[in-house]
Amino acid sequence: MHAQSNALRYALLATPLVFVAIFLLGPLMVTLAWSVWELDGFSVRPGFTLEHYREFFTGVRLFVLERSLVVAVAVTGLSLAIAYPIAYFLAMRVRPEVSRVVLLLFTVPFLVNYVIRNFALAYLLSRTGPVNQALIGLGVVEQAVDWLLFSHFSVFTGLIASYMPFMIYPLWLALAGIDRHLIEASWMLGADPRITFLRVTLPLSMPGVFAAAIFGFVGSFGESAVPIILGGVGYQLMGNTITSSMDVLNYPLAAAMSSVVVGLMLMLLIAWYAVFDIRSFLGKIALWRY
């Protein structure tokens, strides 16, 4: 009976590992292999060449990589500035049942198709959209503002709207796992609430901050729909640059760029794993397992 129980336990543990191996590691290995294969007309043949990486790092696409990094870092920073106060309020200032309802409401927009959401945002920011009409009606501007759409502003707005809600959850999880007695003890000793936040709350929530940053950075860095819909045809980030290479059947170049992007993401994950203990991220939720 004990042997059967162990076998069932190992089978349950092996299931997600097999799933990851087949549906995640498998495609990544194929992508890496294609990145060094040779392009033969509109087809790909097995071989080994670094030409596609050289084309990526010496051409105009390197500028797109640099822009994507800058945009992703800026969007991640702005999203954290918005998400952290929301997560802090939900974790520290409201009852658990209320915070659960609010967290559930943050998922409602994602019931709508991703592309439709971005087209709806494009309409809101257009010259004849509600935002411009409201600005004109309030007397803020005399005529429609052009830079609301097909600009850095619209792309940043779309990226923040797409990924900031995802960042709230790891932040809330880390903040909710902080022992309130530490904060209360600091207050009882007469510490200023701002000092308590900087010296107690913020350091203890850093695993959640870093996890949220990974969510925001990875999503923004690899985004393809937002730059096209809200930035216009000429607005290029890594996501739609890779898509453009696939549109002309240059799969090895697309695979090389994808491999570089995945490599950067992997470095972020390794850094998070090396710096933070998973128990400090999961907080009280993980205590029953450790």
BELMOFEN-V667674 format. One record per residue. N is the residue number from 1. PSI is psi in whole degrees, 0 to 359 (* if undefined). D_LAST is the distance of its C-alpha to the last C-alpha in Angstrom with 2 decimals. Layout:
N;PSI;D_LAST / N;PSI;D_LAST
//
This chain:
1;318;25.80 / 2;320;22.64 / 3;320;23.84 / 4;321;24.45 / 5;317;20.97 / 6;319;19.53 / 7;318;22.21 / 8;321;21.39 / 9;314;17.68 / 10;326;18.81 / 11;318;21.49 / 12;322;19.23 / 13;326;17.09 / 14;333;20.43 / 15;308;22.06 / 16;328;20.60 / 17;318;21.05 / 18;319;24.63 / 19;314;25.24 / 20;319;24.20 / 21;319;26.34 / 22;312;29.33 / 23;352;29.42 / 24;300;27.97 / 25;323;28.39 / 26;303;31.66 / 27;325;33.45 / 28;320;32.28 / 29;321;33.79 / 30;317;36.94 / 31;315;37.21 / 32;321;36.91 / 33;315;39.53 / 34;331;41.88 / 35;340;41.68 / 36;4;43.53 / 37;165;45.86 / 38;141;49.48 / 39;124;51.03 / 40;91;54.19 / 41;241;56.00 / 42;13;53.82 / 43;172;51.80 / 44;135;49.26 / 45;146;49.81 / 46;142;47.50 / 47;194;47.98 / 48;118;46.47 / 49;145;47.40 / 50;14;45.84 / 51;322;48.63 / 52;324;46.47 / 53;321;44.12 / 54;318;47.25 / 55;324;48.71 / 56;312;45.59 / 57;350;45.33 / 58;354;49.09 / 59;191;50.09 / 60;341;49.85 / 61;338;46.43 / 62;324;45.01 / 63;322;46.18 / 64;321;44.32 / 65;315;41.13 / 66;317;41.72 / 67;318;42.48 / 68;319;39.39 / 69;315;37.21 / 70;314;39.00 / 71;315;38.82 / 72;318;35.12 / 73;315;34.31 / 74;315;36.62 / 75;319;35.35 / 76;316;31.71 / 77;314;32.72 / 78;320;34.76 / 79;321;32.14 / 80;321;29.55 / 81;333;32.22 / 82;317;32.61 / 83;324;29.08 / 84;311;27.41 / 85;323;29.71 / 86;312;29.29 / 87;320;25.48 / 88;315;25.72 / 89;317;28.21 / 90;325;26.24 / 91;329;23.00 / 92;337;24.79 / 93;350;28.23 / 94;163;28.33 / 95;150;26.98 / 96;320;23.97 / 97;327;26.37 / 98;316;28.77 / 99;324;26.30 / 100;321;25.24 / 101;316;28.95 / 102;317;29.66 / 103;323;26.83 / 104;322;28.32 / 105;330;31.74 / 106;342;30.69 / 107;346;30.33 / 108;315;33.89 / 109;334;35.77 / 110;359;33.92 / 111;341;35.55 / 112;142;38.72 / 113;139;39.44 / 114;315;38.41 / 115;320;41.96 / 116;320;43.55 / 117;319;41.43 / 118;324;42.64 / 119;324;46.23 / 120;319;46.00 / 121;324;44.87 / 122;321;47.77 / 123;318;50.16 / 124;325;48.86 / 125;358;49.47 / 126;170;52.78 / 127;326;56.17 / 128;11;57.01 / 129;173;53.53 / 130;325;52.47 / 131;312;51.10 / 132;320;54.42 / 133;321;56.41 / 134;319;54.51 / 135;319;55.09 / 136;316;58.77 / 137;326;59.06 / 138;355;57.60 / 139;13;59.99 / 140;319;57.31 / 141;159;58.98 / 142;334;62.41 / 143;168;61.52 / 144;141;58.52 / 145;128;56.01 / 146;329;55.60 / 147;0;52.46 / 148;332;50.15 / 149;152;50.07 / 150;54;50.12 / 151;175;48.85 / 152;321;45.84 / 153;313;45.40 / 154;323;45.15 / 155;315;42.81 / 156;318;40.46 / 157;316;40.71 / 158;319;39.92 / 159;318;36.92 / 160;317;35.47 / 161;330;36.13 / 162;322;34.48 / 163;342;31.21 / 164;318;30.70 / 165;325;29.38 / 166;332;26.59 / 167;339;25.59 / 168;323;25.22 / 169;309;22.13 / 170;328;19.69 / 171;314;21.36 / 172;319;20.98 / 173;316;17.29 / 174;318;16.72 / 175;321;19.23 / 176;338;18.02 / 177;355;14.55 / 178;135;16.42 / 179;116;16.63 / 180;335;20.26 / 181;329;20.85 / 182;317;20.94 / 183;315;23.63 / 184;322;25.49 / 185;322;25.59 / 186;319;27.09 / 187;320;29.66 / 188;331;30.53 / 189;2;31.30 / 190;13;33.78 / 191;142;32.20 / 192;138;33.74 / 193;325;31.54 / 194;322;32.21 / 195;320;31.10 / 196;319;27.90 / 197;315;27.25 / 198;328;28.03 / 199;341;26.15 / 200;297;23.10 / 201;309;22.64 / 202;312;23.71 / 203;320;21.72 / 204;337;18.42 / 205;1;19.39 / 206;324;20.42 / 207;320;17.63 / 208;323;18.94 / 209;315;22.45 / 210;320;22.08 / 211;318;20.58 / 212;321;23.47 / 213;322;25.89 / 214;315;24.96 / 215;310;25.66 / 216;317;28.96 / 217;313;30.08 / 218;313;29.49 / 219;314;31.23 / 220;322;34.09 / 221;326;34.66 / 222;10;35.08 / 223;141;36.92 / 224;326;40.21 / 225;316;41.53 / 226;313;41.47 / 227;325;43.67 / 228;313;46.23 / 229;317;46.44 / 230;341;46.14 / 231;343;47.21 / 232;171;50.12 / 233;322;51.15 / 234;356;51.38 / 235;113;47.93 / 236;127;45.83 / 237;175;42.10 / 238;322;40.25 / 239;306;39.45 / 240;343;43.06 / 241;318;44.35 / 242;318;42.42 / 243;320;43.74 / 244;321;47.26 / 245;324;47.07 / 246;328;46.10 / 247;330;49.00 / 248;17;51.44 / 249;24;49.77 / 250;70;48.65 / 251;322;45.40 / 252;320;44.86 / 253;317;45.09 / 254;321;42.74 / 255;322;40.30 / 256;315;40.66 / 257;320;39.96 / 258;322;36.97 / 259;321;35.59 / 260;316;35.99 / 261;313;34.22 / 262;322;31.29 / 263;317;31.18 / 264;318;30.98 / 265;321;28.17 / 266;322;26.26 / 267;321;26.72 / 268;314;25.25 / 269;320;22.09 / 270;320;21.82 / 271;317;22.39 / 272;317;19.65 / 273;324;17.14 / 274;327;18.53 / 275;320;18.66 / 276;143;15.57 / 277;133;11.83 / 278;331;10.57 / 279;327;8.12 / 280;336;11.48 / 281;315;13.17 / 282;342;11.20 / 283;222;10.88 / 284;335;10.21 / 285;330;10.03 / 286;349;6.62 / 287;328;5.24 / 288;344;5.80 / 289;343;3.81 / 290;*;0.00
//
